[in-house]
């Protein structure tokens, strides 16, 4: 049975990865690290080198939570079928 999810999710994932990689590579090739995602996050959080977790603010924990959901939770969900 063909549903919209069979074509939507591969296209969405491909477009997301392609747009991310295209802009990251362009930023690194043309302007160094000034326009990379990591530089943007560091700028928004006012992060310093080796900043201890005790110095984190609410935005630090929110970004960290989003990262945990995207990386850890989705990895276990997709590849090990946990949290279904």
N, CA, C and O atoms as a DFTB+ gen file, in Angstrom:
336 C
 N C O
     1  1       0.840      -1.187       0.000
     2  2       0.000       0.000       0.000
     3  2       0.883       1.246       0.000
     4  3       1.760       1.395       0.850
     5  1       0.649       2.114      -0.933
     6  2       1.424       3.351      -1.037
     7  2       0.668       4.457      -0.315
     8  3      -0.489       4.746      -0.620
     9  1       1.339       5.060       0.636
    10  2       0.779       6.198       1.351
    11  2       1.697       7.393       1.152
    12  3       2.785       7.257       0.594
    13  1       1.271       8.544       1.598
    14  2       2.087       9.737       1.417
    15  2       3.397       9.648       2.193
    16  3       4.385      10.263       1.791
    17  1       3.431       8.901       3.290
    18  2       4.656       8.764       4.075
    19  2       5.774       8.056       3.338
    20  3       6.951       8.283       3.621
    21  1       5.414       7.196       2.388
    22  2       6.429       6.460       1.636
    23  2       7.234       7.352       0.705
    24  3       8.376       7.024       0.385
    25  1       6.677       8.459       0.265
    26  2       7.446       9.374      -0.572
    27  2       7.839      10.640       0.183
    28  3       8.883      11.224      -0.107
    29  1       7.023      11.078       1.149
    30  2       7.289      12.344       1.842
    31  2       8.550      12.268       2.696
    32  3       9.419      13.133       2.584
    33  1       8.665      11.254       3.546
    34  2       9.784      11.204       4.492
    35  2      11.142      11.042       3.816
    36  3      12.093      11.700       4.237
    37  1      11.283      10.210       2.801
    38  2      12.590      10.189       2.117
    39  2      12.941      11.524       1.458
    40  3      14.092      11.957       1.511
    41  1      11.959      12.175       0.842
    42  2      12.219      13.480       0.233
    43  2      12.556      14.529       1.287
    44  3      13.474      15.328       1.097
    45  1      11.828      14.533       2.383
    46  2      12.084      15.500       3.454
    47  2      13.471      15.294       4.042
    48  3      14.224      16.250       4.227
    49  1      13.804      14.034       4.335
    50  2      15.118      13.737       4.909
    51  2      16.230      14.105       3.930
    52  3      17.232      14.703       4.324
    53  1      16.060      13.756       2.678
    54  2      17.068      14.104       1.671
    55  2      17.247      15.599       1.512
    56  3      18.375      16.086       1.433
    57  1      16.137      16.338       1.462
    58  2      16.206      17.797       1.327
    59  2      16.847      18.435       2.556
    60  3      17.636      19.371       2.430
    61  1      16.515      17.936       3.733
    62  2      17.092      18.476       4.974
    63  2      18.594      18.244       5.027
    64  3      19.357      19.164       5.324
    65  1      19.018      17.028       4.743
    66  2      20.449      16.713       4.762
    67  2      21.181      17.502       3.686
    68  3      22.253      18.051       3.940
    69  1      20.612      17.563       2.493
    70  2      21.252      18.294       1.396
    71  2      21.391      19.782       1.706
    72  3      22.442      20.372       1.455
    73  1      20.333      20.394       2.253
    74  2      20.424      21.828       2.552
    75  2      21.401      22.087       3.688
    76  3      22.124      23.083       3.661
    77  1      21.436      21.207       4.691
    78  2      22.387      21.364       5.791
    79  2      23.819      21.250       5.278
    80  3      24.648      22.124       5.532
    81  1      24.103      20.171       4.557
    82  2      25.463      19.959       4.074
    83  2      25.891      21.035       3.083
    84  3      27.035      21.489       3.119
    85  1      24.996      21.443       2.210
    86  2      25.337      22.476       1.231
    87  2      25.756      23.770       1.928
    88  3      26.763      24.375       1.560
    89  1      24.996      24.189       2.920
    90  2      25.319      25.448       3.598
    91  2      26.554      25.316       4.495
    92  3      27.340      26.257       4.598
    93  1      26.733      24.163       5.142
    94  2      27.924      23.961       5.972
    95  2      29.182      23.973       5.109
    96  3      30.163      24.633       5.451
    97  1      29.161      23.251       3.997
    98  2      30.326      23.217       3.108
    99  2      30.584      24.598       2.513
   100  3      31.732      25.037       2.440
   101  1      29.529      25.280       2.089
   102  2      29.685      26.633       1.550
   103  2      30.281      27.572       2.603
   104  3      31.177      28.360       2.300
   105  1      29.781      27.485       3.839
   106  2      30.299      28.340       4.907
   107  2      31.770      28.060       5.168
   108  3      32.556      28.991       5.344
   109  1      32.146      26.800       5.196
   110  2      33.541      26.453       5.471
   111  2      34.466      26.859       4.322
   112  3      35.587      27.311       4.556
   113  1      34.002      26.702       3.094
   114  2      34.836      27.025       1.933
   115  2      34.966      28.529       1.743
   116  3      36.043      29.018       1.401
   117  1      33.895      29.260       1.958
   118  2      33.917      30.682       1.632
   119  2      34.259      31.610       2.799
   120  3      34.888      32.647       2.587
   121  1      33.866      31.269       4.002
   122  2      34.044      32.210       5.112
   123  2      34.662      31.573       6.350
   124  3      34.526      32.130       7.440
   125  1      35.316      30.462       6.235
   126  2      35.851      29.801       7.414
   127  2      34.728      29.222       8.252
   128  3      33.859      28.530       7.722
   129  1      34.728      29.491       9.540
   130  2      33.710      28.924      10.431
   131  2      32.657      29.938      10.845
   132  3      31.821      29.629      11.694
   133  1      32.668      31.128      10.280
   134  2      31.764      32.192      10.723
   135  2      30.281      31.873      10.535
   136  3      29.457      32.328      11.328
   137  1      29.926      31.113       9.519
   138  2      28.520      30.864       9.223
   139  2      28.103      29.415       9.415
   140  3      27.088      28.992       8.861
   141  1      28.855      28.652      10.178
   142  2      28.502      27.254      10.423
   143  2      27.439      27.151      11.518
   144  3      27.232      28.086      12.293
   145  1      26.781      26.011      11.565
   146  2      25.777      25.783      12.605
   147  2      26.407      25.831      13.988
   148  3      25.840      26.425      14.904
   149  1      27.570      25.215      14.151
   150  2      28.209      25.212      15.464
   151  2      28.557      26.625      15.915
   152  3      28.379      26.958      17.087
   153  1      29.048      27.456      15.010
   154  2      29.361      28.839      15.380
   155  2      28.100      29.602      15.778
   156  3      28.121      30.402      16.714
   157  1      27.005      29.351      15.066
   158  2      25.744      30.013      15.408
   159  2      25.282      29.602      16.802
   160  3      24.861      30.449      17.590
   161  1      25.357      28.314      17.112
   162  2      24.947      27.837      18.441
   163  2      25.841      28.458      19.508
   164  3      25.342      28.942      20.524
   165  1      27.152      28.450      19.292
   166  2      28.064      29.032      20.277
   167  2      27.777      30.505      20.490
   168  3      27.828      30.993      21.619
   169  1      27.474      31.217      19.415
   170  2      27.166      32.643      19.512
   171  2      25.860      32.864      20.285
   172  3      25.796      33.728      21.160
   173  1      24.838      32.097      19.971
   174  2      23.541      32.258      20.635
   175  2      23.619      31.934      22.123
   176  3      22.947      32.570      22.935
   177  1      24.432      30.949      22.479
   178  2      24.546      30.541      23.882
   179  2      25.646      31.281      24.629
   180  3      25.818      31.103      25.834
   181  1      26.389      32.113      23.906
   182  2      27.538      32.803      24.506
   183  2      28.467      31.784      25.154
   184  3      28.962      31.994      26.262
   185  1      28.695      30.687      24.456
   186  2      29.501      29.589      24.982
   187  2      30.980      29.951      24.956
   188  3      31.456      30.641      24.053
   189  1      31.679      29.478      25.948
   190  2      33.122      29.651      26.015
   191  2      33.771      28.273      25.967
   192  3      33.099      27.256      26.133
   193  1      35.063      28.247      25.742
   194  2      35.785      26.984      25.656
   195  2      35.760      26.281      27.009
   196  3      36.081      26.871      28.041
   197  1      35.379      25.034      26.982
   198  2      35.328      24.175      28.176
   199  2      34.493      24.774      29.298
   200  3      34.875      24.725      30.467
   201  1      33.364      25.334      28.934
   202  2      32.456      25.909      29.915
   203  2      31.853      24.786      30.773
   204  3      31.321      23.823      30.220
   205  1      31.922      24.886      32.100
   206  2      31.367      23.819      32.935
   207  2      29.835      23.828      32.909
   208  3      29.218      24.877      32.722
   209  1      29.233      22.661      33.096
   210  2      27.772      22.578      33.098
   211  2      27.163      23.411      34.219
   212  3      26.010      23.828      34.111
   213  1      27.901      23.660      35.281
   214  2      27.379      24.473      36.377
   215  2      27.156      25.922      35.955
   216  3      26.451      26.663      36.640
   217  1      27.750      26.334      34.836
   218  2      27.576      27.700      34.342
   219  2      26.482      27.791      33.283
   220  3      26.211      28.875      32.767
   221  1      25.857      26.674      32.958
   222  2      24.825      26.676      31.927
   223  2      23.584      27.425      32.378
   224  3      23.250      27.459      33.563
   225  1      22.908      28.025      31.402
   226  2      21.642      28.712      31.638
   227  2      20.519      27.878      31.015
   228  3      20.769      26.810      30.457
   229  1      19.297      28.367      31.114
   230  2      18.155      27.644      30.547
   231  2      18.315      27.375      29.049
   232  3      18.038      26.258      28.615
   233  1      18.749      28.345      28.242
   234  2      18.935      28.035      26.816
   235  2      19.945      26.922      26.555
   236  3      19.771      26.126      25.632
   237  1      21.010      26.864      27.374
   238  2      21.973      25.771      27.231
   239  2      21.269      24.423      27.404
   240  3      21.445      23.513      26.593
   241  1      20.483      24.305      28.452
   242  2      19.800      23.040      28.725
   243  2      18.743      22.735      27.674
   244  3      18.534      21.568      27.342
   245  1      18.069      23.754      27.138
   246  2      17.087      23.525      26.079
   247  2      17.750      23.021      24.801
   248  3      17.271      22.064      24.192
   249  1      18.847      23.654      24.390
   250  2      19.579      23.176      23.215
   251  2      20.086      21.757      23.442
   252  3      20.016      20.916      22.546
   253  1      20.592      21.497      24.633
   254  2      21.096      20.162      24.949
   255  2      19.969      19.137      24.898
   256  3      20.163      18.022      24.414
   257  1      18.803      19.509      25.391
   258  2      17.647      18.615      25.340
   259  2      17.222      18.316      23.915
   260  3      16.898      17.174      23.591
   261  1      17.220      19.328      23.064
   262  2      16.879      19.118      21.654
   263  2      17.899      18.180      21.014
   264  3      17.529      17.279      20.260
   265  1      19.169      18.387      21.309
   266  2      20.210      17.526      20.764
   267  2      20.011      16.086      21.239
   268  3      20.135      15.149      20.451
   269  1      19.702      15.911      22.526
   270  2      19.467      14.564      23.037
   271  2      18.314      13.888      22.310
   272  3      18.410      12.718      21.938
   273  1      17.231      14.618      22.108
   274  2      16.079      14.041      21.412
   275  2      16.456      13.646      19.993
   276  3      16.164      12.533      19.556
   277  1      17.101      14.551      19.278
   278  2      17.415      14.278      17.877
   279  2      18.442      13.176      17.703
   280  3      18.312      12.355      16.796
   281  1      19.444      13.140      18.537
   282  2      20.524      12.179      18.337
   283  2      20.281      10.882      19.096
   284  3      20.257       9.808      18.496
   285  1      20.105      10.972      20.371
   286  2      20.014       9.757      21.190
   287  2      18.673       9.069      21.011
   288  3      18.622       7.889      20.663
   289  1      17.597       9.785      21.245
   290  2      16.279       9.160      21.190
   291  2      15.973       8.620      19.803
   292  3      15.518       7.484      19.675
   293  1      16.216       9.418      18.750
   294  2      15.909       8.951      17.405
   295  2      16.795       7.789      16.975
   296  3      16.345       6.922      16.226
   297  1      18.033       7.752      17.428
   298  2      18.901       6.618      17.115
   299  2      18.317       5.336      17.681
   300  3      18.193       4.337      16.973
   301  1      17.961       5.363      18.953
   302  2      17.384       4.162      19.569
   303  2      16.024       3.841      18.968
   304  3      15.683       2.669      18.809
   305  1      15.254       4.847      18.637
   306  2      13.928       4.629      18.062
   307  2      14.018       4.018      16.661
   308  3      13.339       3.035      16.366
   309  1      14.852       4.598      15.807
   310  2      14.951       4.123      14.425
   311  2      15.625       2.763      14.310
   312  3      15.117       1.877      13.622
   313  1      16.762       2.588      14.975
   314  2      17.585       1.412      14.734
   315  2      17.317       0.250      15.688
   316  3      17.617      -0.895      15.353
   317  1      16.763       0.518      16.855
   318  2      16.523      -0.557      17.817
   319  2      15.037      -0.704      18.148
   320  3      14.652      -1.556      18.949
   321  1      14.211       0.133      17.524
   322  2      12.752       0.091      17.668
   323  2      12.306       0.249      19.131
   324  3      11.324      -0.357      19.559
   325  1      13.030       1.058      19.874
   326  2      12.645       1.384      21.240
   327  2      11.764       2.638      21.216
   328  3      11.720       3.350      20.213
   329  1      11.085       2.895      22.291
   330  2      10.257       4.095      22.458
   331  2       9.177       4.192      21.398
   332  3       8.789       5.293      21.006
   333  1       8.698       3.078      20.939
   334  2       7.672       3.089      19.874
   335  2       6.279       3.226      20.453
   336  3       5.300       3.252      19.708
